[in-house]
């Protein structure tokens, strides 16, 4: 029996990012070296706002933390 193995980056891509100033789809994610606390990893994500044209002229980047321990 085999299992599918996913990375955090691949799980973030395609998800909706929502903050006070931005709502859009995460287009890419890469691990970042920003400290948010223990049991977390940080990622720099590229977000395409829902209101933007098909071109990536309005894409923006955000940092987010992912908890790695339950």
C-alpha positions in Angstrom: 0.0 0.0 0.0 1.4 3.4 -0.9 0.4 6.8 0.3 0.3 10.2 -1.4 2.9 12.5 0.0 2.3 16.3 0.0 4.3 19.3 0.9 3.0 22.3 2.8 3.7 24.4 -0.3 1.6 22.1 -2.6 -1.2 22.2 -0.1 -1.2 26.0 0.1 -1.4 26.6 -3.7 -5.0 27.0 -4.8 -6.3 27.9 -1.4 -8.0 31.2 -0.6 -6.0 33.9 1.3 -8.1 36.3 3.3 -7.0 39.3 5.4 -8.4 42.7 6.2 -6.9 44.2 3.0 -6.7 41.3 0.5 -8.8 38.3 -0.6 -7.5 36.1 -3.4 -6.0 32.8 -4.5 -2.6 31.6 -3.5 -0.6 31.0 -6.7 2.7 29.9 -5.3 4.3 29.3 -1.9 7.9 29.0 -0.8 9.4 28.5 2.7 10.6 31.7 4.3 13.0 32.5 7.1 10.6 34.5 9.3 10.0 33.6 12.9 6.4 33.6 14.1 6.9 31.4 17.2 7.5 27.8 18.2 5.9 25.0 16.3 5.4 27.1 13.2 7.0 27.4 9.8 6.7 30.6 7.7 5.9 30.8 4.0 6.0 33.6 1.4 2.9 33.2 -0.7 2.0 34.9 -4.0 -1.6 36.0 -4.0 -3.7 36.8 -7.0 -6.7 39.0 -5.9 -10.1 37.8 -7.0 -10.8 41.2 -8.6 -7.6 41.2 -10.8 -7.4 40.6 -14.5 -6.0 37.3 -15.8 -2.6 38.9 -16.1 -0.6 38.8 -12.9 -0.2 42.6 -12.8 -2.0 42.8 -9.4 -0.3 39.8 -7.8 1.1 40.5 -4.4 3.1 38.6 -1.7 2.3 37.9 1.9 4.0 36.0 4.7 2.0 33.5 6.7 2.7 31.0 9.4 1.7 27.4 9.4 1.5 25.4 12.7 3.5 22.3 12.5 2.5 20.6 15.7 -1.0 19.9 17.0 
